[in-house]
Amino acid sequence: MKKAVKKQTYSAPALEKGLDIIELLSNQETGMSQSEIARALGRSVGEIFRMLVVLMERGYVALEPLSDRYVLTTYLFEISHRIPKIRRLTAFAGPLMRAMVKTINQSSHLAILNDDSILVVGQVDSPGNNTMAVRLGAKIDLWSASSGRVILAHIPEEEVDSYFANVPLPPGMNEEAVRKDLQLIREKGHEVRDSFVVRGVVNVSVPVIDHSGRAVAALTIPHIEKYRDPVTFEDCRKELIATARELTRSLGGGTIET
């Protein structure tokens, strides 16, 4: 018996044309010219031009200046990973981070990739009088943050290649050295290194992995050495790793090898 097809009740031609363009470009590695898009969709060049202008203004599509070809941006990806996911991440992370900083007497922050930088979405101060903290909502240069390096070390290689291609390295850094660093982080499972920004601070950063096996965030301690502190640096490192593992489990991710 043939299954009845439900008749479409409503129609939004402009929206359909925009979605057609997005879906078409999603399958193109090198983008398409305006005329190619028009031919592929059976539309006039004028129709396609008006839709492309709107899609570019809204950030969904970009025009490559050298080739005059239209490509999708990462905006759809960003939208799909917006507030609900951040809320879920920070809801799980908050109690774990508060318990951790109480134990180690150091501050900690949680950060994610955002466009071409790192965005701090969670931050808990040390309960002691002396603290080193990163402001909640701060945007940090991708290459000058342990959080960024740890996340990049635990996402697909083609995405890393895209960041190298599109986000300039700071003066004094070169791609070969950074790639070697990322490989070492991947092998070790976390990073311990002097801060890029503050002298005397040692960053310890661990990835947070979701159910797909990719890093969605990094949990970091900007460690400062304190006189007569019974909690050692190694205590802090182990506690951070344990906390990141617990957060990873909360998100359905596997065990972090570290």
DRENDOLO-671421 format. One line per 5 residues: number of its first residue (from 1); their letters; for each residue x, y, z of C-alpha. Coordinates in nm, 2 decimals. Each point is the difference from the previous one (the first is absolute). Last residue first. Layout:
BEGIN
NUM) a) X,Y,Z | ...
This chain:
BEGIN
258) teitg) 4.68,1.15,3.07 | -0.25,-0.19,-0.21 | -0.33,0.17,0.04 | -0.27,-0.26,0.06 | -0.30,0.01,-0.23
253) gglsr) -0.26,0.27,-0.05 | -0.36,-0.01,0.10 | -0.01,0.37,0.11 | 0.00,-0.10,0.37 | 0.29,-0.23,-0.07
248) tlera) 0.20,0.29,-0.14 | -0.08,0.20,0.31 | 0.13,-0.28,0.22 | 0.32,-0.03,-0.21 | 0.05,0.37,0.01
243) taile) -0.02,-0.01,0.38 | 0.25,-0.29,0.03 | 0.24,0.18,-0.23 | -0.03,0.32,0.21 | 0.05,-0.19,0.32
238) krcde) 0.32,-0.17,-0.14 | 0.15,0.33,-0.11 | -0.09,0.17,0.33 | 0.16,-0.27,0.21 | 0.31,0.01,-0.22
233) ftvpd) 0.03,0.37,0.06 | -0.01,-0.07,0.37 | -0.27,0.07,0.25 | 0.15,0.07,0.34 | 0.05,0.37,-0.09
228) rykei) 0.28,0.15,0.22 | 0.09,0.26,-0.27 | -0.23,0.01,-0.30 | 0.08,-0.09,-0.36 | -0.25,0.12,-0.25
223) hpitl) -0.18,-0.24,-0.23 | -0.22,0.12,-0.28 | -0.23,-0.31,0.02 | -0.18,-0.10,-0.32 | -0.30,-0.20,-0.11
218) aavar) -0.02,-0.02,-0.38 | -0.32,-0.02,-0.21 | -0.17,-0.19,-0.27 | 0.28,-0.25,-0.07 | -0.11,-0.27,-0.24
213) gshdi) -0.09,-0.36,0.08 | -0.36,0.02,-0.13 | -0.15,-0.04,0.35 | 0.18,0.31,0.13 | 0.36,0.06,0.11
208) vpvsv) 0.13,0.26,0.24 | 0.36,0.07,-0.06 | 0.26,0.06,0.28 | 0.20,0.32,0.07 | 0.27,0.07,0.25
203) nvvgr) 0.14,0.35,-0.04 | 0.30,0.12,0.20 | 0.00,0.36,0.11 | 0.33,0.17,0.09 | -0.02,0.25,-0.29
198) vvfsd) -0.35,0.06,-0.12 | -0.10,-0.01,-0.37 | 0.12,-0.31,-0.18 | -0.02,-0.19,0.33 | 0.27,-0.26,0.07
193) rvehg) -0.09,-0.35,-0.11 | -0.18,-0.31,0.11 | -0.23,-0.15,-0.27 | -0.24,-0.30,0.00 | -0.05,-0.34,-0.16
188) keril) 0.37,-0.09,-0.03 | -0.01,-0.12,-0.35 | -0.24,0.27,-0.12 | 0.20,0.27,0.18 | 0.31,-0.13,-0.16
183) qldkr) -0.17,0.01,-0.35 | -0.12,0.36,0.07 | 0.35,0.11,0.09 | 0.13,-0.15,-0.32 | -0.26,0.19,-0.19
178) vaeen) 0.09,0.32,0.18 | 0.37,-0.05,-0.10 | -0.08,-0.05,-0.36 | -0.25,0.28,-0.02 | 0.24,0.27,0.12
173) mgppl) -0.02,0.23,0.30 | 0.21,0.31,0.06 | -0.26,0.24,-0.10 | -0.35,-0.13,0.07 | -0.15,-0.26,-0.24
168) pvnaf) -0.26,0.12,-0.25 | -0.34,-0.17,0.01 | -0.13,-0.11,-0.34 | 0.23,-0.27,-0.13 | 0.12,-0.13,0.34
163) ysdve) -0.36,-0.01,0.11 | -0.10,-0.19,-0.31 | 0.27,-0.26,0.05 | -0.12,-0.05,0.36 | -0.35,-0.07,-0.14
158) eepih) 0.15,-0.25,-0.25 | 0.18,-0.17,0.29 | -0.31,-0.09,0.19 | -0.02,0.14,0.36 | 0.21,-0.09,0.30
153) alivr) 0.32,0.19,-0.04 | -0.20,0.31,-0.10 | -0.17,-0.02,0.34 | 0.32,-0.02,0.19 | 0.16,0.29,-0.20
148) gssas) -0.30,0.22,0.05 | -0.01,-0.06,0.38 | 0.37,0.06,0.02 | -0.06,0.34,-0.14 | 0.22,0.21,-0.22
143) wldik) -0.09,-0.18,-0.33 | -0.37,0.08,0.02 | 0.03,0.35,0.12 | -0.22,0.05,0.31 | -0.36,0.11,0.03
138) aglrv) -0.11,0.07,0.36 | -0.36,-0.08,0.09 | 0.09,-0.09,0.36 | 0.32,0.18,0.09 | 0.32,-0.21,0.04
133) amtnn) 0.11,-0.05,0.35 | 0.32,0.00,0.21 | -0.08,0.00,0.37 | 0.15,0.09,0.33 | -0.24,0.03,0.30
128) gpsdv) -0.11,-0.37,-0.02 | -0.33,-0.14,-0.14 | 0.15,-0.01,-0.35 | -0.24,0.15,-0.25 | -0.23,-0.20,-0.23
123) qgvvl) -0.04,0.08,-0.37 | -0.23,-0.14,-0.27 | -0.07,0.10,-0.36 | 0.35,0.14,-0.09 | 0.01,0.04,-0.38
118) isddn) 0.30,-0.10,-0.20 | 0.06,0.16,-0.34 | -0.05,-0.04,-0.37 | -0.38,-0.05,0.01 | -0.07,-0.12,0.35
113) lialh) 0.19,-0.30,0.13 | -0.09,-0.08,0.36 | 0.13,0.09,0.35 | -0.04,-0.11,0.36 | 0.19,0.18,0.27
108) ssqni) 0.18,-0.09,0.32 | 0.13,0.18,0.31 | 0.23,-0.17,0.25 | -0.05,-0.11,0.36 | 0.03,-0.37,-0.11
103) tkvma) -0.30,-0.15,0.19 | -0.23,0.31,-0.01 | 0.10,0.05,-0.36 | -0.12,-0.36,-0.08 | -0.33,0.01,0.17
98) rmlpg) -0.09,0.33,-0.17 | 0.11,-0.15,-0.34 | -0.21,-0.31,0.04 | -0.31,0.20,0.11 | 0.03,0.23,-0.30
93) afatl) 0.10,-0.25,-0.27 | -0.33,-0.18,-0.05 | -0.20,0.32,-0.02 | 0.27,0.16,-0.21 | -0.01,-0.27,-0.27
88) rrikp) -0.38,-0.01,-0.01 | -0.02,0.37,-0.02 | 0.26,0.01,-0.27 | -0.19,-0.26,-0.19 | -0.33,0.19,0.03
83) irhsi) 0.18,0.33,-0.09 | 0.17,-0.07,-0.33 | 0.14,-0.32,-0.16 | -0.25,-0.02,-0.29 | 0.04,0.37,-0.05
78) eflyt) 0.38,-0.03,-0.03 | -0.02,-0.27,-0.26 | -0.24,0.21,-0.20 | 0.24,0.29,0.02 | 0.30,-0.21,-0.12
73) tlvyr) -0.01,0.18,-0.33 | -0.15,-0.15,-0.32 | 0.18,0.08,-0.32 | -0.07,0.23,-0.30 | 0.25,0.02,-0.28
68) dslpe) 0.15,0.33,-0.13 | 0.34,-0.18,-0.01 | 0.23,0.25,0.16 | -0.25,0.17,0.22 | -0.17,-0.31,0.14
63) lavyg) -0.36,0.10,0.06 | -0.14,-0.10,0.33 | -0.33,-0.17,0.10 | -0.18,-0.04,0.33 | 0.10,0.34,0.14
58) remlv) -0.34,0.18,0.00 | 0.12,0.25,-0.26 | 0.15,-0.28,-0.20 | -0.33,-0.19,0.00 | -0.19,0.32,-0.10
53) vlmrf) 0.23,0.08,-0.29 | -0.01,-0.37,-0.11 | -0.38,0.01,-0.01 | -0.01,0.31,-0.22 | 0.27,-0.15,-0.24
48) iegvs) -0.19,-0.33,-0.02 | -0.32,0.17,-0.13 | 0.19,0.21,-0.24 | 0.20,-0.29,-0.14 | -0.33,-0.18,-0.08
43) rglar) -0.08,-0.33,0.17 | 0.04,-0.36,-0.11 | 0.18,-0.09,0.32 | 0.32,-0.12,-0.16 | -0.01,0.26,-0.27
38) aiesq) -0.04,0.29,0.25 | 0.27,-0.14,0.23 | 0.24,-0.03,-0.30 | -0.08,0.36,-0.10 | 0.08,0.14,0.34
33) smgte) 0.33,-0.19,0.02 | 0.04,-0.31,0.21 | 0.19,-0.10,0.31 | 0.33,-0.21,0.01 | -0.12,-0.29,0.22
28) qnsll) -0.36,0.00,-0.12 | -0.26,-0.21,0.18 | -0.10,0.27,0.25 | -0.03,0.24,-0.29 | -0.31,-0.17,-0.13
23) eiidl) -0.17,-0.02,0.34 | 0.07,0.37,0.07 | -0.13,0.10,-0.35 | -0.32,-0.22,0.04 | -0.05,0.15,0.35
18) gkela) 0.00,0.35,-0.15 | -0.23,-0.10,-0.28 | -0.24,-0.16,0.24 | -0.01,0.30,0.23 | -0.09,0.22,-0.30
13) pasyt) -0.27,-0.24,-0.12 | -0.17,-0.03,0.34 | -0.28,-0.26,-0.06 | -0.27,-0.13,0.24 | -0.22,-0.30,-0.02
8) qkkva) 0.23,-0.27,-0.14 | -0.20,-0.30,-0.09 | 0.07,-0.31,0.21 | 0.10,-0.29,-0.23 | -0.22,-0.30,0.04
3) kkm) 0.19,-0.33,0.02 | -0.06,-0.24,-0.29 | -0.14,-0.33,0.10
